[in-house]
Amino acid sequence: MEQKNLELISTKEAAKMLAVSVQTICKMIWDGRLRATKLGNATSPWRINKESVMKYLQQASV
């Protein structure tokens, strides 16, 4: 099985990349537009898959 390098970024970094608020990033995670995970327990901050942010940017620019 092929293993990819998974680069995770914070909600703040994703918000900066997409020029939106952190709150908007959280909504995008909840509705499935961005792939994210929580490392640790339920109160840990979200970590977003950078590749999903890049894909979202590509789709938005089409």
Legacy VTK file of the C-alpha trace (Angstrom):
# vtk DataFile Version 3.0
C-alpha trace
ASCII
DATASET POLYDATA
POINTS 62 float
0.000 0.000 0.000
1.290 3.451 -0.924
1.754 5.872 1.952
1.384 9.613 1.364
3.003 12.392 3.335
0.122 13.990 5.149
0.661 17.650 5.902
-1.704 19.006 8.521
-2.248 22.706 9.119
-4.128 24.697 11.748
-7.494 26.345 11.238
-5.721 29.706 11.387
-3.322 28.710 8.586
-6.190 27.386 6.450
-8.170 30.580 7.042
-5.217 32.646 5.870
-4.786 30.505 2.736
-8.468 30.822 1.818
-8.849 34.443 2.990
-11.758 33.567 5.286
-12.322 33.501 9.045
-11.455 30.603 11.336
-15.185 30.275 11.987
-15.775 29.745 8.250
-13.060 27.075 8.197
-14.851 25.236 11.027
-18.121 25.367 9.059
-16.302 24.017 5.991
-14.989 21.118 8.079
-18.444 20.319 9.475
-20.128 20.342 6.060
-17.397 18.212 4.484
-15.740 20.756 2.190
-12.411 20.341 4.025
-10.883 17.158 5.450
-9.718 17.533 9.026
-8.972 15.568 12.149
-8.453 16.162 15.835
-5.207 14.842 17.250
-5.783 13.717 20.806
-9.147 14.120 22.477
-12.383 15.852 21.468
-11.236 19.219 22.832
-8.070 19.235 20.721
-7.940 21.791 17.907
-8.736 20.766 14.347
-5.857 19.936 12.008
-6.737 20.300 8.350
-5.348 18.244 5.513
-3.421 20.829 3.457
-4.152 18.881 0.275
-7.904 19.385 0.810
-7.335 23.151 1.115
-5.347 23.141 -2.138
-8.093 21.138 -3.904
-10.719 23.560 -2.620
-8.687 26.491 -3.985
-8.422 24.798 -7.390
-12.163 24.112 -7.543
-13.012 27.646 -6.461
-10.842 29.158 -9.193
-12.514 27.189 -12.017
LINES 1 63
62 0 1 2 3 4 5 6 7 8 9 10 11 12 13 14 15 16 17 18 19 20 21 22 23 24 25 26 27 28 29 30 31 32 33 34 35 36 37 38 39 40 41 42 43 44 45 46 47 48 49 50 51 52 53 54 55 56 57 58 59 60 61
